[in-house]
Amino acid sequence: MMTSIWGWLIQTIEVSVVAVMILFLKKLFQDKLPPKWQYGIWIILLLSLLLPAGMFGTSIVPTCRTYIEAIKTIVETSLQSAYVDVYLPIKNSFFFLFIIALPKSLTDYLFIVYISGGLFYLGRYCYQYYRLRTLLTYGQKPQPEIISQLNRICETYHFHPCQVIVMPEIPSAFVCGIMKPILVLPTQELIDDKIILHEMFHLKYKDSLQCVIWSCLKCIHWCNPFLHYVFHYISNDMEALCDQRVLEVLEGEQRRDYGRILLSMTNHQYPHAFATTSLSNGTKNIKKRIEAIARFKKYPQGMSIVSVCIYFLLIPVVMGSVSSYTLLHHSFLPHSFAYQLSMASARLSQCESVEGAIDTYAKGLLTYNEQYLLSVLPRRYYSSYQQAMKQLPTNITSTGVPYLYEVNCLKKINENEYHAYLCFNNCEFQEDQPAKSHYMVMPIQVIKENGWKVKQTKKIYEEDVECIDNLMGSEVFQTSLYKKIIKKCKSGQLELTIRNANSIIDSQNQTNSFLMNTPSHSLNYQPRAHFNAAYQSVEIDYINTQPKAIQDKIKNIYIEIKNLDNINDEVEFEKHDNPNQYGSSGGASDTDAHHLQHLDSDWNHLIHLTHCTFYYEHGGFPIPQAYALQIVINGEDEEILKIDVKDGEWHVPEELYQGDL
């Protein structure tokens, strides 16, 4: 529903743009496509009139919509209107007009005046129709000759007969009514068959009903003079189409006679009333119809295919699916129009993917970009968005790491909600000193609401550590736990701690970020982005639980891990008689890792191995869905196990369930 003057303004502008496009196409194909197409293309305008502007979250003219939104914000800020929320984007849910409360402001009263004008137009149409139907009750019963003529025409051209009356005072024949249409003739004398034929075609194709629809839509846009012209144009196209249908059933000299009949009506006044159709539609329009008759031709069947193609090309334009909102230039002067324009563009912008919303939110936090943050702010906070901005953390940084941010434990709650942990790592490197890292974790909720929106759900959990090894063992790093998997084996027990993270990085700098350790991050707005970088690390703790007598005989243990795309994949490990042939004491690549440990009397029966796989869109390796492990004791006893990443339990530290905002 259009509940404010701003809603009507956006609707009528978008409809006018569609009308301009249609008029341009009609001019372009004026003599190339038949009248059926010339009139039929107006169904595109009908769609734009019936579909609320912005219904699909897009706009035919997004920049214009953004300007109107900014103007609305400036105008309404001091008015306290009953029909308008200052910060919520204008949205029409239906093309009808609706009053939701008593008016309080100037724009509210303008909307009341506008609705009153529409009701006046509609009332006038209804009154005209009522008067006409009342006059028709005084019509004369036609002579038997006229009845016979009508029946003959209906039988010849397969029309359904209708009620006929005669009113000598009218200038030309017309059809009136929808449910019980009446053919009104101007004389009791026999008139030319072609006049009746024209009106019967109007009757057959329900043109009176179409006139009613166009007239009602005209009432909604009564104060748009351009659309008044368009609706008049549509009426003329309807008459031209009816002429074409008549000419297609006539032959030779009959067509020229039909043109002469129209020519004789150029000086006649013509009946123009609600729910009526008439052969005569004014001198200027009749002249155009006669010109069309002079160049009449039957169009080939293939032209209908061309028409359908044009319709299908235009429909996405009407729905706005080819134009979406984007962020305009950001101004830092809060009282300037440029600032309001940038904020309006942020409120209208939509992140079409969950990843795009998280990416926009993370970049907004890192740069304190109001546009980014507002574009993913849930709508219920729009009215107090400045206060919401002040509550956001301002100390978030991310330097010296391959990822600008990490998304951990992204969990789908339902089709409209996701939960995740947004992590930032600020790593400082100083010569001859251990690396220092500040790790921050923010629990977030991603909800579907006019695109995807993001909000922080708990307080930020953070910790300073001196080096990455300390970080790996610190409590804060446990926030990125993916799963813990415990697996029994013949000689003991395996405990796998699997962590993963996703991110979005600049594709042009992916190779540098990972291979050369020189991170280069893009801060561009990417509302449709998808994760193009990820890593998965697995820490393996092998505990030997064999009897002490057997443990005392163990001289070395070799452990190797390999990535698998599927738990059912076949895997081969090398086997050597000499344990030293397994390689160095430790080694790793993106797809496997191994560790050979020579034991002594102080052995604590525990062996630790770490393996990490990096993925990025234009390189790297796929994130494994399973792992295969080989355990070799003293170069003889070999055991191979497969572990599915899907197994195990989620682990999230209790600290992140505390500290509500």
Secondary structure, DSSP 8 states (H G I E B T S, - for coil): -B-SHHHHHHHHHHHHHHHHHHHHHHHHTTTTS-HHHHHHTHHHHHHHHHS-TTTTS--SSHHHHHHHHHHHHHHHTTT--SS--SSS----SSSSB---S---SHHHHHHHHHHHHHHHHHHHHHHHHHHHHHHHTT-B---HHHHHHHHHHHHHHT----EEEE-TTSSS-EEE-SSS-EEEES-SS---HHHHHHHHHHHHTTHHHHHHHHHHHHHHTTT-HHHHHHHHHHHHHHHHHHHHHHHHH--HHHHHHHHHHHHHTTTS-----TTEEES---HHHHHHHHHHHHT-----THHHHHHHHHHHHHHHHHTTTT-----------TTSHHHHHHHHHHHH----SHHHHHHHHHHHHHHT-HHHHHHTS-GGGGGGHHHHHHHS-S----BSSS-S-EEEEEEEEETTEEEEEEEEEEEE--TTS--EEEEEEEEEEEEESSSEEEEE-B--EEEEESSHHHHHHSTGGGGGEEEEEEEEETTEEEEEEEEEEEE---GGGHHHHHHS----------TT----EEEEEEEEEEEE-S-HHHHTT--EEEEEEEEESSTT--------SSGGGG-SSEEE-SSEEEEEEE--TT--SEEEEEEEEEEETTEE----SEEEEEEEETTTEEEEEEEETT-SB----GGGG--B-
